[in-house]
Structures are given as structure tokens and as C-alpha cells.
Amino acid sequence: MTVRRRSRPLWLLLVLGALLLPGCSLQGGPESICRQLLPGFVALTDPAEITARTVDEADGRIVTLQWREALEGGGQRLDGLTCRFVDRRADGHGWRIAGLTSGTEGVLSTVQMMLLLRGLHLPAIDLLEALAPAANRPDAWPLDKHIAYFLQQTVNGITVGSLYALIAFGYTMVYGITGIINFAFGEFYMLGAFAAVIVFLLLSGSGLGLPVILVLVLVASMALTPAYGWVTSRLLYRPMYGATRLSPLIAAIGLSIALQEYARLLQGTHVVFLPPMGSQARTLYEGGGFTFQMSLGQALVIGTAALLMLALWLLITRTRFGRAQRACAQDRVMAEMVGIDVGRTVALTFMLGATLAAAAGMMVAIYYGGVEPYMGYLVGFKALTAALLGGIGSLSGAWVGGLLIGLFETYWSGYLDSLYRDVAVFSLLIMVLTLRPDGIAGQGGMTRLVNERI
């Protein structure tokens, strides 16, 4: 699967042009647009060979095209293309492509998307789009439409931010005790998503009801992934206690890459698709022609994340394990002298962080329906950004930071340009590290919790 190749000078011009373009918009509905992109990925002559699935989100739409591709040695494999759209019809831009995911190539970058459009001779918007008539601009919307749109983006941001917060808890707990940033929590999130997909497929033919299956999938995902956290703690980080900070950092990066390749070798590079669930939405407010809705999937994500956060707070504040964690964070030598098994406490902390990351991965797999080996890389860095923004080592800071990052990138996508949201998020990380490296929680002792550090 390749995009049409160009000569180098023209390729460079296209890259420079793509960096200046705020997005792309084709003619027709989302499924028609997605089908126009197929020649860049596969050679099919019969449109009947392609199956299409469309899932509506609150502020956009996801179209998944699937087909079977013949292999050289005989047999077939399932391949697909997922197109993510944002609905910009209200401001005159129609359906805009916000992301492409190929079953074999993974997530396409902004430059790759623009080169694909140019290579297929498909139209893309240019800077003249900003000169659209004033009646179509958001600043000409009535107040009630502004309110409905803002509420919709807020719910979307809280949904994404809740997932970031769950992963950020792992970063902040491990750092609070060991002083190590474990980059592999994004990969634990990915492994949890794969575990959820596998268990869901095994239970789908069991005759159990969907609510029971979802509960079992969550339990199984949260039970299987912590084993990776325990192995990570015992075999990788425990021998490095007392080493310079550079050694664990390099080991963490190596572990992240190793887990990505481990998943790739076991599951392949293609995207594993599940039928997304929870797309049923209920209208909560309507103003100026825009409808503010909350889907069942969003409610489940936010509710489950809130329950897990509450359970974590009770575990840390009300249990013997929580007291051992705080003692190890304050003074590991003294904690060992009073009889606390520091190695066991650290290993359980790694497992607890992996459990929360796996829960986030499970919810993404069930809600969005697509899982691939490299899905945790970018999400893990965003969760780390959330932990740093809130104050690394602070549970309350991780929660607040996760919600702020989720809201920030959602508002950016909704009001500015979704193609550059990742640039905006990591620019925010640079600003935080430069201007306030201690985060929102600020400086303080490492033994406090909630408004305190652990």
C-alpha cells in the first residue's frame, strides 16, 4: 500500500504547502469522501468488495471501510481504512478530514494526508477558506448556538481528559515513590486495549448480555495487563535502584519500543476493528440549529473513570497499602527499617498504574472500535503532559491535568484546527516545563495526597 511517488523538488513543495494548510475538505458525504481515498491504499475494481461502517460522534463521524486482500502465498487478510471527520457544515466548510488510519500503515501524519490528497488529485482547502462570507463564520452564530457548541466540546473534552487522567495516575504514582518516569504506561494502555478486544471476541458468542460482557471485559483487561507492570518493576527497574537518572530513563524508552514491537509481532501491523458501541446519544440542549448531545459511550467512559478515581483515592488514603506507599515516598530507608517491604510496594504500584492504564485502553477499544500496536505512543506522551501540568507526584494534579489537556485539545480542535491539536498540546508542555516546571500543584512534600502529593 503506497502513496503515489513524486519527484523530490515537487515533494518538498508539497510538504511546505501542507504545513500551511489548515485542513482538507472534499465533496460529498463522509463515506463518499473516504471511498475517494481508497486508490492510495488498495487496488479494487468491484465496490461491492468493500464493506462500510459509519459511527456518529457528538461533533463528528467515523467511517470504516474494510476489504479482503489476497496474499502472495495464497489466502486473504482483512484490511481497512478508518476516516475520522469533524462536522464543520455549520461554518461553511462541510465534512473535514481530521485523521486517517490505515490497517497496514497505521495513523497517517498531517503531511502524509496532504500528500495523499495531492497524489490522488483530490481537492483540498487553502488559506482562502478564511475569507468565507461572514454569515458562515462562528462569530456570526447566535448566542444559543454558541452555548450548545461549547457544551458539546466540553463534554467531549471531559471524556478524553478522563482517559488521560487514568494513565497520568500511573506516571505520578511511580514517580512519587521511585523518582522514575516510566514511559511504558502508554504501551500498558495499548496492551489493555488488545486484551479487551480479545476477551470481547471470546465472549461475543457466549450468549451473555452486552452489559455483562462489558463488565467482564473491563475486569479481564485490568487483571491481565498488571502482569506487565510487575515484570517491568522486578526485572527492569529494581536492578537500577540507586543508579543515575539517565539509566532508568533510557531503559523506559527502550521498554516502550520493545512493547510496541512485541504487540506488532503478535498481532500484526493492521488495525483490529471492533464494532464501536455506545453511539446512541441523548439530546440535552438545542440552540440555533446545533444539538448538544451526550452519547451512551461518553457517559460510560466518564462514569467508569470517575469510579476508578474514587477507588484509587480510597485505596491510597484508607488502606495499609496506601500508608506503605506514602511512607516509601517520604523515606524509603526509614520505611524499610519499620518493616515495610519496599520492593513489594513499588511492584504493586507499577501494577496499579498498569491496571488504570489498561482500563483506559479498554474503554477506548470499546468506544472507538480500533486498536493497533502504536496507539499508546502519542496518548502516553499526552498523559505524561497531563501529569507534568498537574505536578508530577500529585494525584489531584494528575486528575486536573488530564481534564485540562483533554479540554485544551478539544477546544483547539473545535474552535481552531483539529489537524494541529497535537502541536498545540506539546507546545503547552514546553511552556509548562519552561515557565512552571513544578506544575499546578507546585512544590511540596512528597507524602501528601489529593491536594497533597504521594
C-alpha positions in Angstrom: 0.0 0.0 0.0 1.8 3.1 -1.2 1.0 6.7 -2.0 2.0 7.8 -5.5 5.6 8.9 -5.6 6.7 12.3 -6.8 10.0 13.8 -7.7 11.9 15.3 -4.8 11.5 19.1 -5.6 7.8 18.8 -6.0 7.6 16.6 -2.9 9.4 19.3 -0.9 7.0 21.9 -2.2 4.0 19.7 -1.2 5.4 19.3 2.3 5.8 23.0 2.7 2.4 23.7 1.3 0.8 21.0 3.6 2.3 22.7 6.6 0.5 25.9 5.7 -2.9 24.3 5.0 -5.3 24.3 7.9 -7.2 21.2 6.8 -8.9 19.4 4.0 -12.4 19.2 2.7 -13.7 17.0 -0.2 -17.1 16.9 -1.9 -19.8 14.6 -0.8 -20.7 12.8 2.4 -18.1 11.2 4.7 -18.5 7.7 3.2 -18.1 9.1 -0.3 -15.1 11.1 0.7 -13.5 8.1 2.4 -14.0 5.9 -0.7 -12.3 8.6 -2.8 -9.1 7.9 -0.8 -9.1 4.2 -1.4 -6.8 4.3 -4.6 -4.0 5.4 -2.4 -4.3 2.2 -0.3 -5.5 -0.7 -2.4 -6.4 -1.6 -6.0 -10.0 -2.8 -6.0 -12.2 -3.0 -9.1 -15.5 -4.1 -7.5 -17.0 -1.6 -5.0 -19.1 -4.5 -3.6 -15.9 -5.9 -2.2 -15.8 -3.1 0.4 -17.9 -3.0 3.5 -18.6 0.3 5.2 -19.4 1.1 8.8 -20.3 4.6 10.0 -20.4 5.7 13.6 -21.6 9.2 14.6 -19.9 11.1 17.4 -21.1 14.2 19.1 -19.0 16.5 16.9 -18.0 14.3 14.0 -18.3 11.0 12.3 -16.0 7.9 11.9 -16.2 5.9 8.6 -14.5 2.5 8.5 -14.0 0.7 5.2 -12.9 -2.9 5.2 -11.9 -5.4 2.5 -10.1 -8.6 2.0 -6.7 -8.5 0.3 -5.1 -11.5 -1.4 -1.7 -12.6 -0.1 1.2 -13.7 -2.3 1.4 -17.2 -0.8 -2.3 -17.7 -1.0 -5.1 -16.9 1.4 -6.5 -13.5 2.3 -6.2 -11.0 5.1 -8.7 -8.3 6.4 -7.5 -4.8 5.7 -9.2 -1.5 6.3 -9.2 2.3 6.3 -10.7 4.5 9.0 -11.5 8.1 8.2 -12.3 10.5 11.1 -14.3 13.6 10.2 -15.3 16.7 12.1 -18.6 18.4 11.2 -17.8 21.9 10.0 -21.0 22.4 8.0 -22.3 25.0 10.4 -19.4 27.4 9.4 -19.5 26.5 5.7 -16.6 24.0 5.5 -18.6 20.8 5.3 -17.2 17.5 6.5 -13.5 17.9 7.2 -11.0 15.1 7.4 -9.4 15.1 10.9 -7.5 11.8 10.7 -6.8 8.7 8.6 -5.8 5.3 9.9 -4.7 2.5 7.6 -4.9 -1.1 8.6 -1.3 -1.7 7.4 0.3 1.8 7.7 -1.3 2.9 11.0 -2.1 6.5 11.7 -1.2 8.9 8.9 0.5 12.2 9.8 -0.8 15.5 8.6 1.9 15.7 5.9 1.1 12.2 4.7 -2.6 13.0 4.5 -2.0 16.2 2.4 0.5 14.3 0.1 -2.2 11.6 -0.4 -4.8 14.1 -1.4 -2.3 15.8 -3.8 -1.2 12.5 -5.2 -4.8 11.4 -5.9 -5.5 14.8 -7.4 -8.3 15.4 -4.9 -9.2 19.0 -3.8 -8.0 20.5 -0.5 -9.0 23.8 1.0 -6.5 26.6 1.1 -6.0 29.7 3.1 -8.8 31.4 1.2 -11.2 29.4 3.3 -10.6 32.0 6.0 -12.3 34.5 3.7 -15.6 32.8 3.8 -18.7 35.0 4.0 -19.3 36.5 7.4 -22.6 34.8 7.7 -20.9 31.4 7.8 -18.3 32.3 10.4 -18.6 31.2 14.0 -18.5 34.8 15.2 -21.9 35.3 13.4 -23.6 32.5 15.3 -26.5 33.3 17.7 -25.7 33.0 21.4 -27.7 29.9 22.0 -25.8 28.1 19.2 -22.5 29.2 20.8 -23.7 27.8 24.1 -24.7 24.4 22.6 -21.5 24.1 20.7 -19.4 25.0 23.8 -21.2 22.5 26.0 -20.7 19.8 23.3 -17.0 20.4 23.2 -16.8 20.5 27.0 -18.3 17.0 27.3 -16.0 15.7 24.5 -13.0 17.2 26.4 -14.0 15.7 29.7 -14.4 12.3 28.0 -10.9 12.4 26.6 -9.4 14.0 29.7 -10.8 11.3 31.9 -8.8 8.7 29.9 -5.6 10.9 30.1 -6.1 11.2 33.8 -6.2 7.4 34.4 -2.9 7.0 32.6 -1.4 10.0 34.3 -2.1 8.4 37.7 0.4 5.7 36.8 3.1 8.2 35.9 2.6 10.2 39.0 2.4 7.2 41.5 5.6 5.6 40.2 7.4 8.9 40.1 6.2 9.7 43.7 7.9 6.6 45.0 10.8 5.9 42.8 11.6 9.3 41.1 11.4 7.4 37.7 9.2 8.3 34.8 8.1 5.1 33.2 7.3 5.9 29.5 5.7 2.4 29.1 2.3 3.4 30.6 1.2 4.3 27.1 2.0 0.8 26.0 0.2 -0.6 29.0 -2.8 1.3 27.7 -2.3 -0.3 24.3 -2.0 -3.8 25.8 -5.1 -3.3 27.8 -7.0 -2.3 24.6 -5.8 -5.5 22.9 -6.7 -7.6 25.9 -10.2 -6.1 25.8 -10.6 -6.9 22.1 -9.5 -10.5 22.6 -11.8 -11.1 25.6 -14.7 -9.4 23.9 -14.3 -11.6 20.8 -14.1 -14.7 23.0 -17.3 -13.8 24.9 -19.3 -12.4 22.0 -20.7 -15.8 21.2 -21.3 -16.9 24.7 -24.9 -15.8 24.9 -24.2 -13.3 27.7 -25.8 -9.9 27.6 -23.8 -6.9 26.4 -23.6 -5.2 29.9 -22.3 -8.4 31.4 -19.7 -8.8 28.6 -18.5 -5.2 29.1 -18.1 -5.7 32.8 -16.1 -9.0 32.2 -14.0 -7.3 29.5 -13.1 -4.5 31.9 -12.3 -6.9 34.7 -10.2 -9.1 32.4 -8.3 -6.2 30.9 -7.5 -4.8 34.3 -6.4 -8.3 35.5 -4.2 -9.3 32.6 -2.2 -6.1 32.0 -0.8 -5.6 35.5 1.4 -8.7 35.0 3.5 -6.5 32.6 3.7 -3.8 35.3 5.1 -6.4 37.8 7.6 -7.8 35.3 8.7 -4.2 34.5 9.3 -3.4 38.1 11.1 -6.6 39.1 13.2 -7.2 36.0 13.9 -3.8 34.7 13.7 -1.0 37.4 14.6 -2.9 40.6 18.2 -3.6 39.4 18.5 0.2 38.7 17.7 1.5 42.2 20.5 3.9 43.1 21.7 4.3 39.5 21.9 7.6 37.8 18.6 9.1 36.5 19.8 8.6 32.9 19.9 4.8 33.1 16.2 4.3 34.1 15.1 7.0 31.5 16.9 5.2 28.6 15.5 1.8 29.9 12.0 3.3 29.9 12.3 4.4 26.3 13.7 1.0 25.3 10.8 -0.8 27.2 8.2 1.4 25.4 9.7 0.5 21.9 10.0 -3.2 22.9 6.4 -3.5 23.9 5.3 -1.8 20.7 7.2 -4.3 18.7 6.0 -7.2 20.9 2.4 -6.3 20.1 3.2 -5.8 16.4 4.8 -9.3 16.2 1.9 -10.9 18.0 -1.0 -9.0 16.4 0.4 -7.6 13.1 0.5 -4.0 11.9 -3.1 -3.9 10.8 -5.8 -2.2 12.9 -8.0 -4.6 14.8 -11.6 -3.4 14.4 -14.5 -3.9 16.8 -18.0 -2.6 16.2 -18.0 0.7 18.2 -20.6 0.6 20.9 -22.4 3.3 22.9 -23.0 5.6 19.9 -26.7 6.1 21.0 -27.0 9.7 22.0 -29.5 11.7 24.0 -30.2 15.4 23.2 -29.6 17.6 26.2 -29.8 21.1 24.7 -30.6 22.6 21.3 -29.8 26.1 20.2 -29.6 27.9 16.9 -29.7 24.6 14.9 -26.9 22.9 16.8 -27.7 20.0 19.1 -25.8 19.3 22.3 -25.8 15.5 22.9 -24.2 13.0 25.2 -23.7 9.5 23.9 -24.0 6.4 26.0 -20.3 5.7 25.4 -19.3 9.1 26.7 -21.4 8.6 29.8 -19.8 5.2 30.4 -16.3 6.5 29.9 -16.8 9.4 32.3 -18.7 7.4 34.9 -16.2 4.5 34.9 -13.2 6.8 35.1 -14.8 8.7 38.0 -15.5 5.4 39.9 -11.9 4.2 39.3 -10.5 7.6 40.5 -12.7 7.3 43.7 -11.5 3.7 44.2 -7.9 4.8 43.9 -8.4 7.7 46.3 -9.9 5.3 48.9 -7.1 2.8 48.3 -4.4 5.3 48.9 -6.0 7.1 51.9 -7.7 4.3 53.7 -5.7 1.2 53.4 -2.4 -0.2 54.7 -1.0 -0.3 51.2 -1.7 3.4 50.8 0.2 4.1 54.0 3.1 2.0 52.8 3.1 3.9 49.6 3.3 7.3 51.4 6.0 6.0 53.7 8.1 4.8 50.8 7.6 8.2 49.0 8.7 10.1 52.1 11.8 8.0 53.1 12.4 4.6 51.6 15.2 3.7 54.0 13.1 4.5 57.1 10.1 2.7 55.6 12.3 -0.4 55.2 13.5 -0.1 58.8 10.0 -0.1 60.2 9.2 -3.4 58.4 7.7 -2.2 55.1 8.6 -4.3 52.1 9.7 -1.5 49.7 10.3 -3.8 46.7 6.8 -5.3 47.0 5.2 -1.8 47.4 7.0 -0.5 44.4 6.0 -3.5 42.3 2.3 -3.2 43.4 2.4 0.5 42.5 3.6 -0.4 39.0 0.8 -3.0 38.7 -1.8 -0.4 39.9 -0.7 2.1 37.4 -0.8 -0.6 34.6 -4.3 -1.5 35.8 -5.6 2.0 35.4 -3.9 2.4 32.0 -5.5 -0.9 30.9 -8.9 0.4 31.9 -8.4 3.4 29.8 -7.4 1.2 26.9 -10.4 -1.0 27.3 -12.8 2.0 27.2 -11.1 3.3 24.0 -11.3 -0.1 22.3 -15.0 -0.5 23.1 -16.0 3.1 22.4 -13.9 3.9 19.2 -13.5 0.3 17.9 -10.0 0.5 16.5 -6.8 -1.0 18.2 -3.3 -1.1 16.8 0.2 -1.6 18.3 1.3 2.0 18.1 -1.8 3.6 19.6 -0.3 4.2 23.0 2.8 6.2 22.0 1.1 9.5 21.5 -1.5 9.0 24.1 1.2 8.1 26.7 3.0 11.3 26.0 -0.2 13.3 26.3 -0.9 11.6 29.7 2.7 12.5 30.8 2.0 16.1 29.7 -1.1 16.0 32.0 0.9 14.6 34.9 3.6 17.3 34.4 0.9 20.0 34.1 -0.8 19.0 37.3 2.5 18.5 39.1 4.3 15.1 38.8 3.8 13.2 42.0 0.4 14.6 42.8 -2.7 12.5 42.3 -5.1 15.5 42.3 -2.7 17.3 39.9 -2.8 14.3 37.6 -6.6 14.4 37.6 -6.8 18.1 37.0 -4.0 18.0 34.4 -5.8 15.2 32.5 -9.0 17.1 32.3 -7.2 20.3 31.3 -5.3 18.6 28.5 -8.5 16.9 27.2 -10.4 20.2 27.3 -7.5 22.1 25.7 -7.1 19.8 22.7 -10.8 19.5 22.2 -11.4 23.3 22.3 -8.5 23.7 19.9 -10.0 21.2 17.5 -13.5 22.7 17.8 -12.6 26.4 17.5 -9.3 26.4 15.6 -7.9 23.5 13.6 -8.0 19.8 14.6 -5.0 18.9 12.4 -2.7 20.9 14.7 -4.0 19.9 18.1 -1.0 17.7 18.8 1.3 20.6 18.0 -0.7 22.7 20.4 -0.7 20.2 23.2 3.1 19.6 23.1 3.7 23.3 22.8 1.8 23.6 26.0 4.1 21.0 27.5 7.1 23.1 26.5 5.6 26.2 28.1 4.8 24.3 31.3 8.3 22.9 31.6 9.8 26.3 30.9 7.6 28.6 33.0 6.3 26.3 35.8 8.2 23.1 35.9 6.5 22.1 39.2 3.1 22.2 37.6 -0.2 23.4 39.1 0.4 21.6 42.4 3.7 23.5 42.9 6.4 22.5 45.2 5.7 20.5 48.4 6.4 17.4 50.3 6.0 14.0 48.5 3.9 12.4 51.2 0.7 14.4 50.9 -2.2 13.2 48.9 -5.2 14.5 47.0 -4.3 18.2 47.5 -1.1 16.6 48.7 1.5 14.6 46.9 2.2 10.9 47.3 
